[in-house]
């Protein structure tokens, strides 16, 4: 789907959320990425094939688990 000179990560790639934002609705809390992924403000994702990625937050070094 991506037509950028340096292609965005594919929807199934681990770094999928690094793709360019095509559209955003800050009231509803989501963004549509170039690779077809919808990223929600709670860090969950919806892939183009309907697969749901649960919210995930990065673990900071030295932070309690």
N, CA, C and O atoms as a GROMACS GRO file, in nm:
protein
  260
    1UNK      N    1   0.081  -0.120   0.000
    1UNK     CA    2   0.000   0.000   0.000
    1UNK      C    3   0.085   0.127   0.000
    1UNK      O    4   0.047   0.226  -0.061
    2UNK      N    5   0.198   0.125   0.066
    2UNK     CA    6   0.281   0.244   0.082
    2UNK      C    7   0.352   0.279  -0.048
    2UNK      O    8   0.409   0.193  -0.116
    3UNK      N    9   0.347   0.405  -0.081
    3UNK     CA   10   0.415   0.451  -0.203
    3UNK      C   11   0.524   0.553  -0.172
    3UNK      O   12   0.565   0.629  -0.259
    4UNK      N   13   0.571   0.555  -0.048
    4UNK     CA   14   0.677   0.647  -0.011
    4UNK      C   15   0.810   0.601  -0.069
    4UNK      O   16   0.828   0.483  -0.100
    5UNK      N   17   0.901   0.695  -0.084
    5UNK     CA   18   1.033   0.663  -0.139
    5UNK      C   19   1.103   0.558  -0.054
    5UNK      O   20   1.162   0.464  -0.107
    6UNK      N   21   1.097   0.574   0.075
    6UNK     CA   22   1.145   0.472   0.169
    6UNK      C   23   1.019   0.409   0.229
    6UNK      O   24   0.957   0.469   0.317
    7UNK      N   25   0.980   0.288   0.184
    7UNK     CA   26   0.850   0.230   0.222
    7UNK      C   27   0.831   0.217   0.373
    7UNK      O   28   0.925   0.190   0.448
    8UNK      N   29   0.708   0.238   0.414
    8UNK     CA   30   0.671   0.220   0.555
    8UNK      C   31   0.670   0.071   0.588
    8UNK      O   32   0.656  -0.012   0.499
    9UNK      N   33   0.685   0.037   0.717
    9UNK     CA   34   0.680  -0.103   0.757
    9UNK      C   35   0.544  -0.165   0.722
    9UNK      O   36   0.441  -0.097   0.728
   10UNK      N   37   0.545  -0.290   0.687
   10UNK     CA   38   0.421  -0.362   0.654
   10UNK      C   39   0.334  -0.377   0.778
   10UNK      O   40   0.382  -0.366   0.891
   11UNK      N   41   0.206  -0.401   0.758
   11UNK     CA   42   0.111  -0.414   0.868
   11UNK      C   43   0.147  -0.528   0.962
   11UNK      O   44   0.116  -0.521   1.081
   12UNK      N   45   0.211  -0.633   0.912
   12UNK     CA   46   0.245  -0.748   0.996
   12UNK      C   47   0.385  -0.737   1.057
   12UNK      O   48   0.425  -0.824   1.134
   13UNK      N   49   0.458  -0.632   1.024
   13UNK     CA   50   0.594  -0.613   1.078
   13UNK      C   51   0.588  -0.568   1.224
   13UNK      O   52   0.493  -0.500   1.264
   14UNK      N   53   0.687  -0.606   1.303
   14UNK     CA   54   0.687  -0.566   1.444
   14UNK      C   55   0.689  -0.414   1.464
   14UNK      O   56   0.639  -0.364   1.564
   15UNK      N   57   0.746  -0.340   1.368
   15UNK     CA   58   0.753  -0.195   1.379
   15UNK      C   59   0.643  -0.124   1.299
   15UNK      O   60   0.661  -0.011   1.255
   16UNK      N   61   0.529  -0.192   1.281
   16UNK     CA   62   0.418  -0.142   1.200
   16UNK      C   63   0.371  -0.002   1.240
   16UNK      O   64   0.324   0.073   1.154
   17UNK      N   65   0.384   0.034   1.367
   17UNK     CA   66   0.334   0.162   1.415
   17UNK      C   67   0.424   0.279   1.375
   17UNK      O   68   0.391   0.394   1.402
   18UNK      N   69   0.536   0.251   1.309
   18UNK     CA   70   0.626   0.356   1.261
   18UNK      C   71   0.584   0.408   1.124
   18UNK      O   72   0.646   0.501   1.072
   19UNK      N   73   0.479   0.350   1.065
   19UNK     CA   74   0.432   0.396   0.934
   19UNK      C   75   0.376   0.537   0.945
   19UNK      O   76   0.338   0.583   1.053
   20UNK      N   77   0.371   0.605   0.833
   20UNK     CA   78   0.324   0.742   0.828
   20UNK      C   79   0.174   0.751   0.853
   20UNK      O   80   0.098   0.664   0.809
   21UNK      N   81   0.131   0.854   0.923
   21UNK     CA   82  -0.010   0.876   0.954
   21UNK      C   83  -0.078   0.940   0.832
   21UNK      O   84  -0.031   1.042   0.782
   22UNK      N   85  -0.188   0.878   0.786
   22UNK     CA   86  -0.265   0.933   0.674
   22UNK      C   87  -0.381   1.018   0.724
   22UNK      O   88  -0.417   1.117   0.661
   23UNK      N   89  -0.438   0.979   0.836
   23UNK     CA   90  -0.552   1.051   0.892
   23UNK      C   91  -0.562   1.026   1.041
   23UNK      O   92  -0.515   0.924   1.092
   24UNK      N   93  -0.625   1.120   1.110
   24UNK     CA   94  -0.634   1.108   1.255
   24UNK      C   95  -0.768   1.166   1.301
   24UNK      O   96  -0.817   1.264   1.245
   25UNK      N   97  -0.826   1.105   1.404
   25UNK     CA   98  -0.942   1.161   1.472
   25UNK      C   99  -0.907   1.169   1.619
   25UNK      O  100  -0.917   1.070   1.692
   26UNK      N  101  -0.865   1.286   1.663
   26UNK     CA  102  -0.819   1.300   1.801
   26UNK      C  103  -0.936   1.297   1.899
   26UNK      O  104  -0.915   1.269   2.017
   27UNK      N  105  -1.057   1.325   1.855
   27UNK     CA  106  -1.173   1.317   1.943
   27UNK      C  107  -1.203   1.171   1.976
   27UNK      O  108  -1.228   1.137   2.091
   28UNK      N  109  -1.201   1.085   1.874
   28UNK     CA  110  -1.227   0.943   1.895
   28UNK      C  111  -1.103   0.865   1.935
   28UNK      O  112  -1.113   0.754   1.986
   29UNK      N  113  -0.985   0.922   1.913
   29UNK     CA  114  -0.861   0.862   1.960
   29UNK      C  115  -0.802   0.754   1.872
   29UNK      O  116  -0.761   0.650   1.923
   30UNK      N  117  -0.798   0.776   1.740
   30UNK     CA  118  -0.736   0.678   1.651
   30UNK      C  119  -0.663   0.749   1.538
   30UNK      O  120  -0.688   0.866   1.510
   31UNK      N  121  -0.573   0.675   1.474
   31UNK     CA  122  -0.500   0.725   1.357
   31UNK      C  123  -0.490   0.612   1.254
   31UNK      O  124  -0.464   0.497   1.290
   32UNK      N  125  -0.510   0.646   1.128
   32UNK     CA  126  -0.494   0.551   1.017
   32UNK      C  127  -0.354   0.566   0.962
   32UNK      O  128  -0.313   0.676   0.922
   33UNK      N  129  -0.280   0.457   0.959
   33UNK     CA  130  -0.143   0.459   0.909
   33UNK      C  131  -0.138   0.419   0.762
   33UNK      O  132  -0.232   0.359   0.710
   34UNK      N  133  -0.030   0.451   0.697
   34UNK     CA  134  -0.008   0.424   0.555
   34UNK      C  135  -0.020   0.275   0.522
   34UNK      O  136  -0.058   0.240   0.411
   35UNK      N  137   0.014   0.190   0.617
   35UNK     CA  138   0.011   0.046   0.592
   35UNK      C  139  -0.126  -0.017   0.620
   35UNK      O  140  -0.140  -0.139   0.620
   36UNK      N  141  -0.228   0.066   0.645
   36UNK     CA  142  -0.363   0.017   0.666
   36UNK      C  143  -0.396  -0.013   0.810
   36UNK      O  144  -0.509  -0.054   0.840
   37UNK      N  145  -0.303   0.005   0.900
   37UNK     CA  146  -0.324  -0.021   1.043
   37UNK      C  147  -0.394   0.100   1.106
   37UNK      O  148  -0.360   0.214   1.076
   38UNK      N  149  -0.490   0.073   1.194
   38UNK     CA  150  -0.551   0.178   1.275
   38UNK      C  151  -0.492   0.164   1.414
   38UNK      O  152  -0.502   0.058   1.477
   39UNK      N  153  -0.432   0.272   1.462
   39UNK     CA  154  -0.370   0.274   1.594
   39UNK      C  155  -0.458   0.359   1.685
   39UNK      O  156  -0.496   0.470   1.650
   40UNK      N  157  -0.489   0.304   1.802
   40UNK     CA  158  -0.572   0.376   1.897
   40UNK      C  159  -0.486   0.442   2.003
   40UNK      O  160  -0.374   0.399   2.029
   41UNK      N  161  -0.538   0.548   2.064
   41UNK     CA  162  -0.463   0.621   2.166
   41UNK      C  163  -0.421   0.534   2.284
   41UNK      O  164  -0.323   0.566   2.352
   42UNK      N  165  -0.494   0.425   2.310
   42UNK     CA  166  -0.456   0.336   2.420
   42UNK      C  167  -0.346   0.239   2.378
   42UNK      O  168  -0.313   0.148   2.454
   43UNK      N  169  -0.290   0.256   2.259
   43UNK     CA  170  -0.182   0.178   2.197
   43UNK      C  171  -0.228   0.044   2.141
   43UNK      O  172  -0.144  -0.035   2.099
   44UNK      N  173  -0.356   0.017   2.137
   44UNK     CA  174  -0.406  -0.100   2.068
   44UNK      C  175  -0.408  -0.073   1.918
   44UNK      O  176  -0.401   0.043   1.876
   45UNK      N  177  -0.418  -0.178   1.838
   45UNK     CA  178  -0.418  -0.164   1.692
   45UNK      C  179  -0.523  -0.255   1.630
   45UNK      O  180  -0.560  -0.358   1.688
   46UNK      N  181  -0.571  -0.215   1.515
   46UNK     CA  182  -0.659  -0.298   1.433
   46UNK      C  183  -0.592  -0.308   1.297
   46UNK      O  184  -0.571  -0.207   1.230
   47UNK      N  185  -0.559  -0.430   1.257
   47UNK     CA  186  -0.494  -0.452   1.128
   47UNK      C  187  -0.598  -0.459   1.018
   47UNK      O  188  -0.716  -0.483   1.044
   48UNK      N  189  -0.556  -0.440   0.895
   48UNK     CA  190  -0.646  -0.438   0.780
   48UNK      C  191  -0.723  -0.568   0.765
   48UNK      O  192  -0.835  -0.568   0.713
   49UNK      N  193  -0.665  -0.680   0.810
   49UNK     CA  194  -0.734  -0.810   0.798
   49UNK      C  195  -0.830  -0.836   0.914
   49UNK      O  196  -0.888  -0.944   0.923
   50UNK      N  197  -0.847  -0.738   1.004
   50UNK     CA  198  -0.939  -0.752   1.116
   50UNK      C  199  -0.873  -0.802   1.244
   50UNK      O  200  -0.937  -0.807   1.349
   51UNK      N  201  -0.745  -0.839   1.238
   51UNK     CA  202  -0.674  -0.887   1.356
   51UNK      C  203  -0.659  -0.773   1.456
   51UNK      O  204  -0.629  -0.659   1.418
   52UNK      N  205  -0.680  -0.804   1.583
   52UNK     CA  206  -0.670  -0.706   1.690
   52UNK      C  207  -0.539  -0.725   1.764
   52UNK      O  208  -0.503  -0.837   1.800
   53UNK      N  209  -0.468  -0.616   1.786
   53UNK     CA  210  -0.347  -0.617   1.866
   53UNK      C  211  -0.382  -0.546   1.996
   53UNK      O  212  -0.419  -0.428   1.995
   54UNK      N  213  -0.370  -0.616   2.107
   54UNK     CA  214  -0.407  -0.559   2.237
   54UNK      C  215  -0.319  -0.440   2.272
   54UNK      O  216  -0.205  -0.430   2.225
   55UNK      N  217  -0.372  -0.348   2.353
   55UNK     CA  218  -0.290  -0.235   2.396
   55UNK      C  219  -0.159  -0.283   2.458
   55UNK      O  220  -0.155  -0.382   2.531
   56UNK      N  221  -0.054  -0.210   2.428
   56UNK     CA  222   0.078  -0.247   2.478
   56UNK      C  223   0.156  -0.121   2.508
   56UNK      O  224   0.160  -0.028   2.427
   57UNK      N  225   0.215  -0.119   2.620
   57UNK     CA  226   0.293  -0.003   2.662
   57UNK      C  227   0.438  -0.046   2.674
   57UNK      O  228   0.468  -0.155   2.722
   58UNK      N  229   0.529   0.040   2.631
   58UNK     CA  230   0.672   0.004   2.644
   58UNK      C  231   0.713  -0.003   2.790
   58UNK      O  232   0.665   0.074   2.873
   59UNK      N  233   0.800  -0.095   2.819
   59UNK     CA  234   0.853  -0.107   2.955
   59UNK      C  235   0.979  -0.022   2.962
   59UNK      O  236   1.072  -0.040   2.883
   60UNK      N  237   0.981   0.072   3.056
   60UNK     CA  238   1.097   0.160   3.070
   60UNK      C  239   1.205   0.093   3.152
   60UNK      O  240   1.176   0.022   3.248
   61UNK      N  241   1.328   0.115   3.113
   61UNK     CA  242   1.442   0.057   3.186
   61UNK      C  243   1.442   0.107   3.330
   61UNK      O  244   1.428   0.227   3.354
   62UNK      N  245   1.457   0.017   3.423
   62UNK     CA  246   1.463   0.051   3.564
   62UNK      C  247   1.327   0.067   3.629
   62UNK      O  248   1.319   0.085   3.750
   63UNK      N  249   1.219   0.061   3.550
   63UNK     CA  250   1.086   0.072   3.607
   63UNK      C  251   1.040  -0.062   3.662
   63UNK      O  252   1.073  -0.166   3.606
   64UNK      N  253   0.964  -0.060   3.771
   64UNK     CA  254   0.912  -0.186   3.824
   64UNK      C  255   0.816  -0.251   3.725
   64UNK      O  256   0.740  -0.182   3.658
   65UNK      N  257   0.819  -0.381   3.717
   65UNK     CA  258   0.735  -0.453   3.621
   65UNK      C  259   0.594  -0.472   3.670
   65UNK      O  260   0.512  -0.531   3.601
   0.00000   0.00000   0.00000
